[in-house]
Structure formats: structure tokens, C-alpha cells
Amino acid sequence: MAINIEKIQKERSINELLEFSIINIDKPTGPTSFSVSHFVKKALNLRKTSHLGTLDPMVTGVLPVATNRACRLNEYLMHRNKTYVGIMRLHADIDDKKLKDTIKNFIGKIMQLPPVRSRVKREIREREVKSFEILEREGKDVLFETEVQAGTYIRKLCDDIGKEIGGAHMLELRRIKAGIFEEKESINLYDFEKAVEEHKKGNEENLRKILIPGEIVSKVLQVVQLNPLSLKQTLTGKPLFEKDITEKPKTLDSPFALFLEDRFIGCYKLTDERDIIARAEFILN
């Protein structure tokens, strides 16, 4: 059963949306991802916000920000492929064929050491580059688009490519997709702030449009429907038994989202216990 996100967005009260939503921010160059998240929190007077995937201060583009209870969805929404467009500046004169042949060596599984200034532990990690396409070239400046596994450093990728061809570095970068969140649906901070001001004056129309219900998690997790008779006990956090759900999960190696029709109940992880089907990781109650 597909969850009707648009219907939820339209019918839910603005306060309910603020409690459990994602805002797809188009981050400008300059501020940190944390400061953008904090700006959203302060503007909407929220208890908590969190961003889904850090962007360096000079990198622009898609930065989803979760509100209040939706922050618990980070684990399910953040670890998804990312797509970027950027400019890589070459340090040496090389022809297109050599450049393309070198780039081919970096498609697929690669080993990458995070940069010195990264916030993660500096140890070599395996990451996957899904694609790296040259869109345009002007002299030593190469406009590219790349889709990568979450946690891949594009600046480091450009540097590693450069080591094979006489040097290169990343000049500009913009994220155009983060998992299910895309550039075309993002909102810049100016329009976000304008929507907030309109809301404070009694017009909630534009703010409602940018508050994506947390039920959007149904786009990345399989959906399992709850037996209505089990609702009360399920909301207390009890594990799920076969009688509590209308069908067994089809995918056995990943979490699933539990719904009662369009109502989100929580995220669950399957168990290998004899009678228990799954245990709750997060319940919205």
C-alpha cells in the first residue's frame, strides 16, 4: 500500500507538520550545515533540528533538515547515495581520452582516506562511485556530475584522480540530490524565511508546502501495515508478533516502516526470535 504523502501534507495541522517533517533546504555557500540547521530551528521555534548529511561551508545544494521527532528518521534517510555537480581544475595539459580513461579507474568500489579536516576518523574506507560524467570542459576546468555512496568525499576524489594525471583539485561543488531529496524541490533560505514570516502573520500556505511529512520514510523503507486491533499495545513499544501485522515483511535484511493505513507508527527491525517478528527502533506516539 502506497502512503499518500501529499494527502498527509494537506490535511495535517501546521503544528503537527512542524513536529514531524523534513525541510529540503538549498544551502548557500558560506554557512556550515549545522548553522543552517540551527537557523531553521530558531526561525520555527523548534525543540530540535538535524541535517541529513553534512556539506562543507563552501559547498551548496540539497541539505534536508529534520524537525523535532523527525530527527529520529536520520538513520533511515541519511545513508543514501548523493549526486553532485562540480568543477575540477586540472594542473596539467592532458587530452580528453586520457582524462576519461583515468576517471574510469575510479568508477565502482574505491578505497578513500578522509581529508585531514573531516569530522570522521581518518582511516581508509571503502566507498562506491556509481558514476562520474564529464559534462563540459573549458581548458583545464572540467564540469562534472557524479553519483556516489554516502560518505564519499568529492574533494578527495578529485585529488586522487589528479594524482594519476599531474594534479587536480575541486574548484566548486553543488549537491543536487541526497537520497530521495532533489534540488528541484528544495527551497532557499530567503524563501524559507519569507514563508515563516507569512505563517506568523496567519498565512500558512507556503510553509505547509515546504514541510515534507516524516511519512516520506515510506519511500526508502518497505511498508508493513499494522492490524488495527494491535494499535494500543503497539504504541507502548511492545514487539510485533505475526498476529499484529497484516502481512510479513518481504525484505528480511533491513528495517521496515509500520503504518496503520496512512498513519506512521514507527520503524522496526526484524528479529530471529522464535515468535517475535520485529522490535521497535523508533515509535511515534
C-alpha positions as CSV (number, residue, x, y, z in Angstrom):
1,M,0.0,0.0,0.0
2,A,1.5,3.3,-1.1
3,I,1.4,6.1,1.5
4,N,-0.2,9.3,0.3
5,I,2.3,11.9,1.3
6,E,0.5,14.8,-0.4
7,K,-2.8,14.0,1.4
8,I,-1.0,14.0,4.7
9,Q,0.7,17.3,4.0
10,K,-2.6,18.9,3.0
11,E,-4.7,17.6,5.9
12,R,-2.4,17.6,8.9
13,S,-2.3,20.8,11.1
14,I,0.7,23.0,10.7
15,N,1.7,22.2,14.3
16,E,1.6,18.5,13.6
17,L,3.7,19.0,10.4
18,L,6.3,21.1,12.4
19,E,6.6,18.2,14.9
20,F,7.4,15.6,12.3
21,S,8.7,16.8,9.0
22,I,11.7,17.3,6.7
23,I,12.6,20.6,5.1
24,N,14.6,20.4,1.9
25,I,16.9,23.4,2.2
26,D,19.0,24.7,-0.7
27,K,22.1,25.6,1.3
28,P,24.1,28.6,0.2
29,T,27.8,29.0,0.1
30,G,29.4,30.2,3.4
31,P,27.4,28.8,6.4
32,T,28.1,25.4,7.9
33,S,25.4,22.7,7.7
34,F,25.0,23.0,11.5
35,S,24.4,26.7,11.3
36,V,21.7,26.3,8.6
37,S,20.0,23.6,10.8
38,H,20.2,25.9,13.8
39,F,18.7,28.8,11.7
40,V,15.7,26.6,10.8
41,K,15.3,25.6,14.5
42,K,15.4,29.2,15.7
43,A,13.1,30.5,12.9
44,L,10.4,28.0,13.6
45,N,10.9,27.9,17.4
46,L,11.5,24.1,17.4
47,R,12.9,22.0,20.1
48,K,15.4,20.2,17.8
49,T,16.6,20.0,14.2
50,S,19.2,17.9,12.5
51,H,20.6,17.9,9.0
52,L,20.8,14.8,6.8
53,G,24.4,14.7,5.5
54,T,26.9,17.4,6.1
55,L,28.0,19.8,3.4
56,D,31.3,21.8,3.7
57,P,30.7,25.6,4.2
58,M,31.7,26.4,0.6
59,V,29.5,23.6,-0.9
60,T,26.0,24.5,-1.9
61,G,22.8,22.5,-2.6
62,V,20.4,20.0,-1.1
63,L,20.5,19.9,2.7
64,P,17.5,18.2,4.2
65,V,16.7,19.3,7.7
66,A,14.6,17.2,10.1
67,T,12.3,18.8,12.6
68,N,11.6,17.7,16.2
69,R,10.5,14.0,16.2
70,A,11.6,13.5,12.6
71,C,15.2,13.8,13.7
72,R,14.8,10.1,14.6
73,L,14.5,9.3,10.9
74,N,18.1,10.4,10.2
75,E,19.4,6.9,10.3
76,Y,17.0,5.7,7.6
77,L,17.1,8.8,5.3
78,M,20.7,9.9,5.5
79,H,22.8,6.9,4.4
80,R,21.7,7.1,0.7
81,N,23.5,7.9,-2.5
82,K,24.3,11.5,-3.2
83,T,24.6,13.3,-6.6
84,Y,26.9,16.3,-7.2
85,V,27.8,18.7,-10.0
86,G,31.2,20.4,-9.7
87,I,34.2,21.9,-11.4
88,M,37.5,20.1,-11.2
89,R,40.6,22.1,-12.2
90,L,43.4,20.1,-13.8
91,H,47.0,21.1,-13.1
92,A,48.5,19.8,-16.4
93,D,47.5,19.7,-20.0
94,I,46.1,16.3,-20.8
95,D,43.8,15.2,-23.6
96,D,40.1,14.2,-23.1
97,K,40.9,10.5,-23.8
98,K,43.5,10.2,-21.0
99,L,41.2,12.1,-18.6
100,K,38.2,9.8,-19.4
101,D,40.4,6.7,-19.2
102,T,41.7,7.8,-15.8
103,I,38.2,8.6,-14.5
104,K,37.1,5.1,-15.4
105,N,39.6,3.7,-12.9
106,F,37.6,5.5,-10.1
107,I,34.2,4.1,-11.0
108,G,33.0,1.3,-8.7
109,K,34.4,0.4,-5.3
110,I,37.4,2.6,-4.3
111,M,39.4,3.0,-1.1
112,Q,39.4,6.5,0.2
113,L,41.1,8.2,3.1
114,P,39.0,11.1,4.5
115,P,40.7,14.5,4.3
116,V,42.5,15.9,7.3
117,R,39.8,18.5,8.2
118,S,37.0,15.9,8.1
119,R,34.9,15.1,11.2
120,V,35.3,11.4,10.9
121,K,38.1,9.1,12.0
122,R,40.9,9.2,9.4
123,E,41.2,5.6,8.2
124,I,40.9,4.2,4.8
125,R,37.3,3.2,3.9
126,E,35.7,1.5,1.0
127,R,33.2,3.7,-0.9
128,E,31.4,3.3,-4.2
129,V,31.4,5.8,-7.1
130,K,28.3,5.0,-9.1
131,S,29.1,7.4,-12.0
132,F,31.4,10.3,-12.9
133,E,30.5,12.0,-16.1
134,I,32.2,14.9,-17.8
135,L,29.5,17.4,-18.8
136,E,31.7,20.1,-20.3
137,R,35.4,21.1,-20.5
138,E,37.0,24.5,-20.9
139,G,40.8,24.3,-20.9
140,K,41.8,22.9,-17.5
141,D,38.4,23.3,-15.9
142,V,36.1,20.2,-16.1
143,L,32.4,20.4,-15.3
144,F,31.3,17.0,-14.0
145,E,28.4,15.2,-12.4
146,T,28.9,12.3,-10.1
147,E,26.7,9.9,-8.1
148,V,28.4,8.4,-5.0
149,Q,27.8,6.3,-1.9
150,A,27.1,8.4,1.2
151,G,30.2,9.4,3.0
152,T,32.3,9.8,-0.2
153,Y,34.5,12.9,-0.3
154,I,34.3,14.6,-3.7
155,R,37.2,16.9,-2.9
156,K,39.4,13.9,-2.1
157,L,38.1,12.1,-5.2
158,C,39.2,14.9,-7.5
159,D,42.6,15.0,-5.7
160,D,43.0,11.2,-6.2
161,I,42.1,11.5,-9.9
162,G,44.6,14.3,-10.2
163,K,47.4,12.2,-8.8
164,E,47.2,10.0,-11.8
165,I,47.3,12.9,-14.4
166,G,49.6,15.5,-13.0
167,G,47.4,17.0,-10.4
168,A,43.8,18.3,-10.0
169,H,41.6,19.9,-7.3
170,M,38.0,20.7,-6.8
171,L,37.1,24.2,-7.6
172,E,33.3,24.3,-7.0
173,L,30.7,21.8,-5.8
174,R,26.9,21.6,-5.5
175,R,24.8,18.7,-4.2
176,I,21.8,18.2,-6.5
177,K,20.4,15.1,-4.8
178,A,20.6,13.4,-1.4
179,G,18.8,10.2,-1.3
180,I,15.1,10.9,-2.2
181,F,15.6,14.7,-1.8
182,E,16.3,16.7,-5.0
183,E,17.4,20.2,-6.0
184,K,14.2,21.0,-8.0
185,E,12.2,20.6,-4.8
186,S,14.5,22.5,-2.5
187,I,13.9,25.9,-1.0
188,N,16.5,28.7,-0.5
189,L,16.9,30.4,2.9
190,Y,15.3,33.6,1.7
191,D,12.1,31.9,0.5
192,F,12.1,29.8,3.7
193,E,12.4,32.9,5.9
194,K,9.6,34.6,3.9
195,A,7.3,31.6,4.4
196,V,8.0,31.6,8.1
197,E,7.1,35.3,8.3
198,E,3.9,34.8,6.4
199,H,3.0,32.0,8.8
200,K,3.5,34.3,11.8
201,K,1.0,36.7,10.1
202,G,-1.6,33.9,9.7
203,N,-0.9,32.7,6.2
204,E,0.5,29.1,6.5
205,E,0.1,28.2,2.8
206,N,3.8,28.5,1.7
207,L,5.2,27.0,4.9
208,R,2.9,24.0,4.6
209,K,4.2,23.4,1.1
210,I,7.8,23.0,2.3
211,L,7.1,20.8,5.3
212,I,7.5,17.3,4.0
213,P,5.8,14.9,6.3
214,G,8.1,12.4,8.1
215,E,6.0,9.6,6.4
216,I,8.3,10.2,3.5
217,V,10.4,7.5,5.1
218,S,8.0,5.1,3.3
219,K,9.8,6.0,0.1
220,V,13.0,4.3,1.4
221,L,11.8,1.6,3.7
222,Q,9.3,-1.2,3.0
223,V,5.9,-0.5,4.4
224,V,4.1,-3.1,6.6
225,Q,0.5,-2.5,7.8
226,L,-0.5,-2.9,11.4
227,N,-3.5,-4.9,12.5
228,P,-5.9,-2.2,13.9
229,L,-6.7,-4.4,16.9
230,S,-3.0,-4.2,18.0
231,L,-2.6,-0.4,17.9
232,K,-2.9,0.4,21.6
233,Q,-0.3,-2.1,22.7
234,T,2.0,-1.4,19.8
235,L,2.2,2.3,20.8
236,T,3.6,1.2,24.2
237,G,6.6,-0.3,22.4
238,K,5.7,-4.0,22.6
239,P,7.4,-6.2,20.0
240,L,5.5,-7.4,16.9
241,F,4.0,-10.9,16.6
242,E,2.6,-12.3,13.5
243,K,-1.0,-11.5,14.6
244,D,0.0,-7.8,14.9
245,I,0.6,-7.3,11.2
246,T,-1.4,-7.9,8.1
247,E,1.5,-9.3,6.1
248,K,5.0,-10.4,6.7
249,P,7.9,-8.1,5.5
250,K,9.1,-9.0,2.0
251,T,12.7,-7.9,2.7
252,L,14.3,-9.7,5.6
253,D,17.6,-7.9,5.9
254,S,16.5,-4.3,6.5
255,P,14.3,-2.2,8.8
256,F,10.7,-1.5,7.8
257,A,8.2,1.2,8.5
258,L,5.0,0.2,10.3
259,F,1.8,2.1,9.3
260,L,-1.9,1.9,10.1
261,E,-3.2,2.9,6.7
262,D,-1.6,6.4,6.3
263,R,-0.7,6.8,10.0
264,F,3.0,6.2,10.7
265,I,3.6,4.1,13.8
266,G,7.3,3.5,13.8
267,C,10.4,1.9,12.4
268,Y,11.1,-1.7,13.2
269,K,14.0,-4.2,12.9
270,L,13.3,-7.8,12.2
271,T,14.5,-10.4,14.8
272,D,15.4,-14.1,14.6
273,E,13.5,-14.8,17.8
274,R,11.0,-17.7,17.5
275,D,7.7,-15.9,18.0
276,I,8.6,-12.3,17.7
277,I,8.7,-10.8,14.2
278,A,10.3,-7.5,15.0
279,R,11.2,-5.0,17.7
280,A,10.8,-1.2,17.6
281,E,13.7,1.1,16.9
282,F,11.5,4.2,17.0
283,I,7.8,4.7,17.7
284,L,5.9,8.0,17.1
285,N,3.5,8.3,19.9
